[in-house]
Amino acid sequence: MNKNILDPVWIETQLRDVRWQTGSLSSDGTNCVQVAFLDQGIVALRDSKNPEKAPHLFTDAEYDAFTGGVERGALRRS
């Protein structure tokens, strides 16, 4: 799936009723990253403080690479 050619109407429809997940370390669901798994292998990521802003969209492979980098510590500041 090429996320760059997704129909904006499809994206809007997918995001309308999506269930956003919050990390288990967040005590109140604010000040955190939220994720939603859409159809067609698309993953949406947003900031809980700004839910009205458009989320970042990733393919499953991109999301796996991102979370893998986080788990390995590859995304830490030096």
N, C-alpha and C positions, 0 to 999 in steps of 0.2 A: 504494500500500500504506500503510495506517495502522498504524504500528508500535505504537500504543497499544492495539490490539485483538488482538495476536498471542496465540495459544494458548501458555500456558507450557510445555506438553508439547512443542510444536513447537520452541520456543526451546531447551529442554533437549536435544532430539534433535539439532538443528542444531549446538549447541556441543559435544556429546559427542566427536565425531571431527574437528572442524574443524582446519584447518591455520592456525595463527597466524603472521602475517608480522611481522618485526621490521625496523625501518628499517636501511638500509645503513650508517649511521654508527655503529651500535651494534657494538662489538667483541665482546661476549660474550653479547648477547641479554638482558641484565639492565638495570635502571634505564632502561627505555624504554617507549614506547607500542607496543602490538601491535594489529594489525588483522586481521580475518577477514571474508571476504565470504560471506554466507549466501545461501540461496535467497530468492526473492521480493523481491529488491532491498533486502535488509537488510544493514547493515554493523555489525559489533561492534568495539568499541574497549576495550582493557583496559590496566592498568598491569602490566608484567611482574613487578614486585615483589610484587604481590597477585593472582596468577592465580586464586585461589579466590573472589574477590569477583565479583559479577555484572558483566558488561561493560556499557558504555553502548551502546545501540542507536540507529542512525541509519538513515533512509531513504537511498537513493542520492543524492537531491537535497540532503538535509541534509549528508551527508558531503562532497559536492562543494563546497557552500558553505563548510563548515569548512576543508577543505584549500585552497580558493581564498583564503580569508582569511589563512591561514598564509603562503601563497606571496606574497601582496601585502603582507605585514607589518602587516595590520590588527589582529592580535592581540598586538602587542607592548605592553609596559608603557610608559606615557608618562613 
